[in-house]
Amino acid sequence: MEPTEKPYAIIFEDEELLVADKLAPIPVQVEKSGDRPLQDMLRDELRERGAPDFLEAAHRIDRRASGAVLFARTPKSLSTLEAAFRDHRIDKTYLACVEREPEPNQGRLEHRLVWDKRRNVVRALAAEGPSKERGEGGKPVAAEQAVLEYRLVGRSERYFFVEVSLITGRHHQIRAQFSAAGFPIRGDLKYGARRSARNGLIMLHARRLGFAQPRSGERIEVLAPFPASEPLWLHCPQ
């Protein structure tokens, strides 16, 4: 990405909400790295326009992932959107570019995930097993159920494109489950990829969001364009 290019694009907005396409490896909200988050950048843009600058993310995507992030522009819409995420009334579709062909080409992955917060790494374990795992110092750590569905939608000369629908929403879920299944995401060194990508992103993109407008209830579908900094996305059919 060129230094003058914005690390995001606004792809939908009205008085209650805003959807941004995150195009660079930046956090959505403030984190311990201290790097300027997407939320602050968007607030600054709203201020420059003279618009009300209330803005809060209704969910997050990983720092090194790209794609659609939904923000609330009023406190009421924030509570409405957060409830919609909790109740699984918001449709999220991801696209991933993986290093090996998934076998089978379509299926459902079920694991238990254990998050090592100190190292920020998630372990994907067999779906059936003890209710608690042992973490640092032998302390018991609860494992969270993780379920997703996937299907192969295209391929390039060396890579494969997979559409993902999340049944549950867990930290690093797609990354950890795909790694455990034997097809790590391109660029994701933390979860077994062979090499990193030059733009600092992994090839995991939040492609589609479907949700009800908080005030009117009108159905909204948003498609997030792929980052131009990764030409390999041109081979993806969606």
Contacts in CASP RR format, 6 or more apart in sequence:
PFRMAT RR
TARGET T0000
AUTHOR 0000-0000-0000
METHOD contacts of the structure
MODEL  1
MEPTEKPYAIIFEDEELLVADKLAPIPVQVEKSGDRPLQDMLRDELRERG
APDFLEAAHRIDRRASGAVLFARTPKSLSTLEAAFRDHRIDKTYLACVER
EPEPNQGRLEHRLVWDKRRNVVRALAAEGPSKERGEGGKPVAAEQAVLEY
RLVGRSERYFFVEVSLITGRHHQIRAQFSAAGFPIRGDLKYGARRSARNG
LIMLHARRLGFAQPRSGERIEVLAPFPASEPLWLHCPQ
1 7 0 8 1.000
1 23 0 8 1.000
1 24 0 8 1.000
1 199 0 8 1.000
1 227 0 8 1.000
1 228 0 8 1.000
1 229 0 8 1.000
5 23 0 8 1.000
6 23 0 8 1.000
6 41 0 8 1.000
7 22 0 8 1.000
7 23 0 8 1.000
7 24 0 8 1.000
7 26 0 8 1.000
7 38 0 8 1.000
7 41 0 8 1.000
8 20 0 8 1.000
8 21 0 8 1.000
8 22 0 8 1.000
8 23 0 8 1.000
8 24 0 8 1.000
8 26 0 8 1.000
8 38 0 8 1.000
8 41 0 8 1.000
8 42 0 8 1.000
9 20 0 8 1.000
9 21 0 8 1.000
9 23 0 8 1.000
9 225 0 8 1.000
10 18 0 8 1.000
10 19 0 8 1.000
10 20 0 8 1.000
10 21 0 8 1.000
10 42 0 8 1.000
10 45 0 8 1.000
11 19 0 8 1.000
11 20 0 8 1.000
11 21 0 8 1.000
11 68 0 8 1.000
11 222 0 8 1.000
11 223 0 8 1.000
11 224 0 8 1.000
11 225 0 8 1.000
12 18 0 8 1.000
12 19 0 8 1.000
12 220 0 8 1.000
12 222 0 8 1.000
13 19 0 8 1.000
13 73 0 8 1.000
14 213 0 8 1.000
15 73 0 8 1.000
15 74 0 8 1.000
16 72 0 8 1.000
16 73 0 8 1.000
16 74 0 8 1.000
16 76 0 8 1.000
16 77 0 8 1.000
16 213 0 8 1.000
16 214 0 8 1.000
16 215 0 8 1.000
17 58 0 8 1.000
17 70 0 8 1.000
17 71 0 8 1.000
17 72 0 8 1.000
17 73 0 8 1.000
17 77 0 8 1.000
17 81 0 8 1.000
17 213 0 8 1.000
17 214 0 8 1.000
18 42 0 8 1.000
18 55 0 8 1.000
18 70 0 8 1.000
18 71 0 8 1.000
18 73 0 8 1.000
19 68 0 8 1.000
19 69 0 8 1.000
19 70 0 8 1.000
19 71 0 8 1.000
19 209 0 8 1.000
19 222 0 8 1.000
19 224 0 8 1.000
20 38 0 8 1.000
20 42 0 8 1.000
20 68 0 8 1.000
20 69 0 8 1.000
20 71 0 8 1.000
21 66 0 8 1.000
21 67 0 8 1.000
21 68 0 8 1.000
21 69 0 8 1.000
21 224 0 8 1.000
21 225 0 8 1.000
22 28 0 8 1.000
22 38 0 8 1.000
22 61 0 8 1.000
22 65 0 8 1.000
22 66 0 8 1.000
22 67 0 8 1.000
22 68 0 8 1.000
22 69 0 8 1.000
22 206 0 8 1.000
23 66 0 8 1.000
23 67 0 8 1.000
23 227 0 8 1.000
23 228 0 8 1.000
23 229 0 8 1.000
24 66 0 8 1.000
24 199 0 8 1.000
24 201 0 8 1.000
24 227 0 8 1.000
24 229 0 8 1.000
25 63 0 8 1.000
25 64 0 8 1.000
25 199 0 8 1.000
25 200 0 8 1.000
25 201 0 8 1.000
26 35 0 8 1.000
26 36 0 8 1.000
26 37 0 8 1.000
26 38 0 8 1.000
26 41 0 8 1.000
26 63 0 8 1.000
27 33 0 8 1.000
27 35 0 8 1.000
27 37 0 8 1.000
27 38 0 8 1.000
27 63 0 8 1.000
28 37 0 8 1.000
28 38 0 8 1.000
28 39 0 8 1.000
28 57 0 8 1.000
28 60 0 8 1.000
28 61 0 8 1.000
28 63 0 8 1.000
28 69 0 8 1.000
29 37 0 8 1.000
29 38 0 8 1.000
29 39 0 8 1.000
29 57 0 8 1.000
29 60 0 8 1.000
30 37 0 8 1.000
30 39 0 8 1.000
30 40 0 8 1.000
31 37 0 8 1.000
31 63 0 8 1.000
38 57 0 8 1.000
38 69 0 8 1.000
39 55 0 8 1.000
39 56 0 8 1.000
39 57 0 8 1.000
39 71 0 8 1.000
42 55 0 8 1.000
42 71 0 8 1.000
43 53 0 8 1.000
43 55 0 8 1.000
46 52 0 8 1.000
46 53 0 8 1.000
46 55 0 8 1.000
47 53 0 8 1.000
52 73 0 8 1.000
54 72 0 8 1.000
54 73 0 8 1.000
54 74 0 8 1.000
54 75 0 8 1.000
55 71 0 8 1.000
55 72 0 8 1.000
55 73 0 8 1.000
56 71 0 8 1.000
56 72 0 8 1.000
56 78 0 8 1.000
57 69 0 8 1.000
57 70 0 8 1.000
57 71 0 8 1.000
57 72 0 8 1.000
58 70 0 8 1.000
58 71 0 8 1.000
58 72 0 8 1.000
58 78 0 8 1.000
58 81 0 8 1.000
58 82 0 8 1.000
58 85 0 8 1.000
59 69 0 8 1.000
59 70 0 8 1.000
59 85 0 8 1.000
59 90 0 8 1.000
60 69 0 8 1.000
61 67 0 8 1.000
61 69 0 8 1.000
61 206 0 8 1.000
62 172 0 8 1.000
62 175 0 8 1.000
62 202 0 8 1.000
62 204 0 8 1.000
64 188 0 8 1.000
64 200 0 8 1.000
64 201 0 8 1.000
64 202 0 8 1.000
64 204 0 8 1.000
65 201 0 8 1.000
65 202 0 8 1.000
65 204 0 8 1.000
65 205 0 8 1.000
65 206 0 8 1.000
66 201 0 8 1.000
66 204 0 8 1.000
66 205 0 8 1.000
66 206 0 8 1.000
66 224 0 8 1.000
66 226 0 8 1.000
66 227 0 8 1.000
67 205 0 8 1.000
67 206 0 8 1.000
67 207 0 8 1.000
67 224 0 8 1.000
68 206 0 8 1.000
68 207 0 8 1.000
68 208 0 8 1.000
68 209 0 8 1.000
68 222 0 8 1.000
68 223 0 8 1.000
68 224 0 8 1.000
69 206 0 8 1.000
70 81 0 8 1.000
70 90 0 8 1.000
70 209 0 8 1.000
70 211 0 8 1.000
72 78 0 8 1.000
72 80 0 8 1.000
72 81 0 8 1.000
72 214 0 8 1.000
76 214 0 8 1.000
77 214 0 8 1.000
77 215 0 8 1.000
80 214 0 8 1.000
81 90 0 8 1.000
81 211 0 8 1.000
81 214 0 8 1.000
84 90 0 8 1.000
84 211 0 8 1.000
84 212 0 8 1.000
89 211 0 8 1.000
89 212 0 8 1.000
90 209 0 8 1.000
90 210 0 8 1.000
90 211 0 8 1.000
91 165 0 8 1.000
91 208 0 8 1.000
91 209 0 8 1.000
91 210 0 8 1.000
91 211 0 8 1.000
92 165 0 8 1.000
92 166 0 8 1.000
92 206 0 8 1.000
92 208 0 8 1.000
92 209 0 8 1.000
92 210 0 8 1.000
93 163 0 8 1.000
93 164 0 8 1.000
93 165 0 8 1.000
93 206 0 8 1.000
93 207 0 8 1.000
93 208 0 8 1.000
94 163 0 8 1.000
94 164 0 8 1.000
94 165 0 8 1.000
94 166 0 8 1.000
94 174 0 8 1.000
94 204 0 8 1.000
94 205 0 8 1.000
94 206 0 8 1.000
94 207 0 8 1.000
95 153 0 8 1.000
95 161 0 8 1.000
95 162 0 8 1.000
95 163 0 8 1.000
95 164 0 8 1.000
95 204 0 8 1.000
95 205 0 8 1.000
95 207 0 8 1.000
95 236 0 8 1.000
95 238 0 8 1.000
96 161 0 8 1.000
96 162 0 8 1.000
96 164 0 8 1.000
96 174 0 8 1.000
96 178 0 8 1.000
96 185 0 8 1.000
96 203 0 8 1.000
96 204 0 8 1.000
96 205 0 8 1.000
97 159 0 8 1.000
97 160 0 8 1.000
97 161 0 8 1.000
97 162 0 8 1.000
97 185 0 8 1.000
97 186 0 8 1.000
97 203 0 8 1.000
97 232 0 8 1.000
97 233 0 8 1.000
97 236 0 8 1.000
98 159 0 8 1.000
98 160 0 8 1.000
98 161 0 8 1.000
98 162 0 8 1.000
98 178 0 8 1.000
98 183 0 8 1.000
98 184 0 8 1.000
98 185 0 8 1.000
98 186 0 8 1.000
98 203 0 8 1.000
99 159 0 8 1.000
99 160 0 8 1.000
99 183 0 8 1.000
99 184 0 8 1.000
99 185 0 8 1.000
99 186 0 8 1.000
99 193 0 8 1.000
99 194 0 8 1.000
100 160 0 8 1.000
100 182 0 8 1.000
100 183 0 8 1.000
100 184 0 8 1.000
101 152 0 8 1.000
101 155 0 8 1.000
101 160 0 8 1.000
101 183 0 8 1.000
102 150 0 8 1.000
102 152 0 8 1.000
102 160 0 8 1.000
102 162 0 8 1.000
102 181 0 8 1.000
102 183 0 8 1.000
105 151 0 8 1.000
105 152 0 8 1.000
106 150 0 8 1.000
106 151 0 8 1.000
106 152 0 8 1.000
107 149 0 8 1.000
107 150 0 8 1.000
107 151 0 8 1.000
108 147 0 8 1.000
108 148 0 8 1.000
108 149 0 8 1.000
108 150 0 8 1.000
109 146 0 8 1.000
109 147 0 8 1.000
109 148 0 8 1.000
109 149 0 8 1.000
109 150 0 8 1.000
109 177 0 8 1.000
109 178 0 8 1.000
109 180 0 8 1.000
109 181 0 8 1.000
110 127 0 8 1.000
110 145 0 8 1.000
110 146 0 8 1.000
110 147 0 8 1.000
111 124 0 8 1.000
111 125 0 8 1.000
111 126 0 8 1.000
111 127 0 8 1.000
111 145 0 8 1.000
111 146 0 8 1.000
111 176 0 8 1.000
111 177 0 8 1.000
111 180 0 8 1.000
112 124 0 8 1.000
112 125 0 8 1.000
112 126 0 8 1.000
112 127 0 8 1.000
112 129 0 8 1.000
112 133 0 8 1.000
112 143 0 8 1.000
112 144 0 8 1.000
112 145 0 8 1.000
112 146 0 8 1.000
113 122 0 8 1.000
113 123 0 8 1.000
113 124 0 8 1.000
113 125 0 8 1.000
113 143 0 8 1.000
113 144 0 8 1.000
113 145 0 8 1.000
113 146 0 8 1.000
113 170 0 8 1.000
113 171 0 8 1.000
113 172 0 8 1.000
113 173 0 8 1.000
113 176 0 8 1.000
113 177 0 8 1.000
114 122 0 8 1.000
114 123 0 8 1.000
114 125 0 8 1.000
114 133 0 8 1.000
114 135 0 8 1.000
114 141 0 8 1.000
114 143 0 8 1.000
114 144 0 8 1.000
115 121 0 8 1.000
115 122 0 8 1.000
115 141 0 8 1.000
115 144 0 8 1.000
115 171 0 8 1.000
115 172 0 8 1.000
116 122 0 8 1.000
116 123 0 8 1.000
116 135 0 8 1.000
116 136 0 8 1.000
118 136 0 8 1.000
121 172 0 8 1.000
121 190 0 8 1.000
122 170 0 8 1.000
122 171 0 8 1.000
122 172 0 8 1.000
122 173 0 8 1.000
122 175 0 8 1.000
122 176 0 8 1.000
123 133 0 8 1.000
123 176 0 8 1.000
124 146 0 8 1.000
124 176 0 8 1.000
124 177 0 8 1.000
124 179 0 8 1.000
124 180 0 8 1.000
125 133 0 8 1.000
125 143 0 8 1.000
127 145 0 8 1.000
130 143 0 8 1.000
131 142 0 8 1.000
131 143 0 8 1.000
132 140 0 8 1.000
132 141 0 8 1.000
132 142 0 8 1.000
132 143 0 8 1.000
133 140 0 8 1.000
133 141 0 8 1.000
133 142 0 8 1.000
133 143 0 8 1.000
134 140 0 8 1.000
134 141 0 8 1.000
135 141 0 8 1.000
144 168 0 8 1.000
144 170 0 8 1.000
145 168 0 8 1.000
146 168 0 8 1.000
146 169 0 8 1.000
146 170 0 8 1.000
146 173 0 8 1.000
146 176 0 8 1.000
146 177 0 8 1.000
147 167 0 8 1.000
147 168 0 8 1.000
148 164 0 8 1.000
148 165 0 8 1.000
148 166 0 8 1.000
148 167 0 8 1.000
148 168 0 8 1.000
148 173 0 8 1.000
148 174 0 8 1.000
148 177 0 8 1.000
149 164 0 8 1.000
149 165 0 8 1.000
149 167 0 8 1.000
150 162 0 8 1.000
150 163 0 8 1.000
150 164 0 8 1.000
150 165 0 8 1.000
151 162 0 8 1.000
151 163 0 8 1.000
152 160 0 8 1.000
152 161 0 8 1.000
152 162 0 8 1.000
153 161 0 8 1.000
153 162 0 8 1.000
153 163 0 8 1.000
153 236 0 8 1.000
153 237 0 8 1.000
153 238 0 8 1.000
154 160 0 8 1.000
154 161 0 8 1.000
154 235 0 8 1.000
154 236 0 8 1.000
154 237 0 8 1.000
155 161 0 8 1.000
155 235 0 8 1.000
156 232 0 8 1.000
156 235 0 8 1.000
159 186 0 8 1.000
159 203 0 8 1.000
159 232 0 8 1.000
159 235 0 8 1.000
160 183 0 8 1.000
161 235 0 8 1.000
161 236 0 8 1.000
161 237 0 8 1.000
161 238 0 8 1.000
162 178 0 8 1.000
162 183 0 8 1.000
163 207 0 8 1.000
163 238 0 8 1.000
164 174 0 8 1.000
166 173 0 8 1.000
166 174 0 8 1.000
172 191 0 8 1.000
174 185 0 8 1.000
174 204 0 8 1.000
175 184 0 8 1.000
175 185 0 8 1.000
175 188 0 8 1.000
175 190 0 8 1.000
175 191 0 8 1.000
175 202 0 8 1.000
175 204 0 8 1.000
176 191 0 8 1.000
178 184 0 8 1.000
178 185 0 8 1.000
178 191 0 8 1.000
179 185 0 8 1.000
179 188 0 8 1.000
179 191 0 8 1.000
179 192 0 8 1.000
184 191 0 8 1.000
184 192 0 8 1.000
184 193 0 8 1.000
185 191 0 8 1.000
185 193 0 8 1.000
185 202 0 8 1.000
185 203 0 8 1.000
185 204 0 8 1.000
186 193 0 8 1.000
186 197 0 8 1.000
186 202 0 8 1.000
186 203 0 8 1.000
186 232 0 8 1.000
187 193 0 8 1.000
187 195 0 8 1.000
187 196 0 8 1.000
187 197 0 8 1.000
187 200 0 8 1.000
187 201 0 8 1.000
187 202 0 8 1.000
187 203 0 8 1.000
188 202 0 8 1.000
188 203 0 8 1.000
188 204 0 8 1.000
189 195 0 8 1.000
189 196 0 8 1.000
193 202 0 8 1.000
197 203 0 8 1.000
197 230 0 8 1.000
198 229 0 8 1.000
199 227 0 8 1.000
199 229 0 8 1.000
199 230 0 8 1.000
201 227 0 8 1.000
201 229 0 8 1.000
201 230 0 8 1.000
203 230 0 8 1.000
203 232 0 8 1.000
203 233 0 8 1.000
205 224 0 8 1.000
205 226 0 8 1.000
205 227 0 8 1.000
205 233 0 8 1.000
206 224 0 8 1.000
207 223 0 8 1.000
207 224 0 8 1.000
207 238 0 8 1.000
208 221 0 8 1.000
208 222 0 8 1.000
208 223 0 8 1.000
208 224 0 8 1.000
209 220 0 8 1.000
209 221 0 8 1.000
209 222 0 8 1.000
209 224 0 8 1.000
210 219 0 8 1.000
210 220 0 8 1.000
210 221 0 8 1.000
210 222 0 8 1.000
211 219 0 8 1.000
211 220 0 8 1.000
212 218 0 8 1.000
212 219 0 8 1.000
212 220 0 8 1.000
213 219 0 8 1.000
213 220 0 8 1.000
226 233 0 8 1.000
226 236 0 8 1.000
227 233 0 8 1.000
END
